[in-house]
Amino acid sequence: MLDPYFSTPFDPDRRLQHQIQERLIEAILAGAWPTHEPLPATRVMSKTIGVSRNTISLVYERLAEDGYLIPLPRRGFFVNDKAVRERLSLRQGGEMNSGLPDPHPFELRNRLKISYVEQENIHKPSDWRRFPYPFVYGQIDPDKTSVTRWRDCVRLAGTAQHAPKWISDLVDSDDPMLVDQIIRKILPQRGFRANPNNILVTVGAQNAIYLAARLFCEDGTRVALEDPGYVDTRNIFLTMGAKISPQAVDSFGMRVTPELADTELVYITPSHQSPTNVTMSLDRRLALMAAAESHDLVIIEDEYEHELNFVGAQKPSLKSLDRSERVLHVGSLSKPLFPGLRLGFISARADIIEELRALRRLMYRHPPAQDQRAMALFLAEGHYDSHIRRLRKTLASKWRTIFSAAETHMPMCEVTPTTGGTGIWVRVPEELDLAELQREAEADGVLLERGDLRFLRPDAHRSYIRLGFGAIAEDKIAPGLKRLGAVIRRLDPKARG
């Protein structure tokens, strides 16, 4: 009776106990086992599916705790008929409601005030791991040591000492331990100090940008954005009704031009500009701050990959140069660690943080408190600093490799010089159709990112691609670029090399 539920192999990447439990629940809810008969003895069940008897015992006990089974002394485990009927009635009730015919079809999409799916976005396939040469940006090759340390901190967060700090709803507050660690461990590296009332924890850096945009933008607000720039940020500001003023970027970062006088807000990624990865020079930073003072501008500083500088000293953040508290400093805690964790922060003057906190409360109150406490412990125990040191060493080697390989295998292309980051910005022959290049490269196992979608200025040269090297193995970089170079030659016979 249970055979159909155990006919497929188990997933080797998941714990057997959890998979057996899931399959037994599925069988129980399907009525595959009669309620008047005990489930197979642990010895029999363990032999049937090829696992230890102890594993089966743990599964049975957990199912009994959850109400699916009833343990009877000297008789075994029986299906809890009452609990199963309750669960089935809930499930069937939902199915009945969802299946009711609609006598008056309602075109709900006609009521939409804006369509987000129609926004122009960067192609980022979720199955990027299946590609032999995934030059994806925004992903990091997992550090096994850091994964282990993170697991330890999650467990520690669940102990009697720490669990009471996050079990209750924090309403609109943040974990004070995490805020303290940001102030002690993160901000000093960026050249400025803050008090707890100057910090708001967010669900990633992009969420911080959205909150700030919501606070400072309305229909018609004039916003200066780097061009090429960060597409998601552009879409955020467009959603708010902003009028975008694209600012050209060169090898020294965003140009500071008289056009800024006609804007109200500047969004900028000075540390490693997105997408070119160039670092804004000190002169440009000082010029931007002077322009902000002169034209009364608000600045949202997104410290993109601040920790990942491989050549020379790190430039001072704009926030460290801010004398009139007009800079909102955005940072990510998870991007260089585990991008899927989605934890970031924003630092600004206290009254602005108070406004941002009130806005955040309307959206999701606060980021998951358990994640905040685990991150606080990860920082406090020195694991974050150790991770960054290992990551910087690994990425510096990849950075040297990808520049060398690009010169060797893609001489028809021009790579923008950088001092760090996790990607390179590559100018390809103008004759290439970037959509076709992306398709053909993917067909050959090379995943890349088109750069043309990142430009707004009509006169800008758009024949660029971005190649991330954070997730790809170092020994795959040169073969991958060799294959990409071959694709470029195939599509553009005039390409040199």
Buried (B, 14 or more C-beta within 10 A) or exposed (E): EBEEBBEEEBEEEEEBBEBBBEBBBEBBBEEBBEBEEBBBBBEEBBEEBEBEBEBBBBBBEBBBEEEBBBBEEEEBBBBBEEBBEEBBEEEEEEEEEEEEEEEEEEEEEEEEEEEEEEBEEBEEEEEBEEBEBBBBBBBBBEBEEBEEBBEBBBEBBBEEEBEEBBEEEBEBBBBEBBBBBBBEBBBEBBBBEBEEEBBBBBBBBBBBBBBBBBBBBEEEBBBBBBBBBBBBBBBBBBBBEBBBBBBBBEEBBBBBEEBBEEBBBBBBBBBBBBBBBBBBBEEBBBBBBEBBEEBEBBBBBBBBBBBBBBEEEBBBBBBBBBEEEBBBBBBBBBBBBBBEBBBBBBBBBBEBBBBBBEBBEEEEBBBBBBBBBBBBBBBBBEBBBBBBEEBBEBBBBBBEBBBEBBEEBBEBBBBBEBBBBBBBBBBBBEEBEBEEBBEBBBEBBBBBBBBBBBBBEEEBEBBBBBBBBBBBEBEBBBBBBBBBBBBBBEBBEEBEE
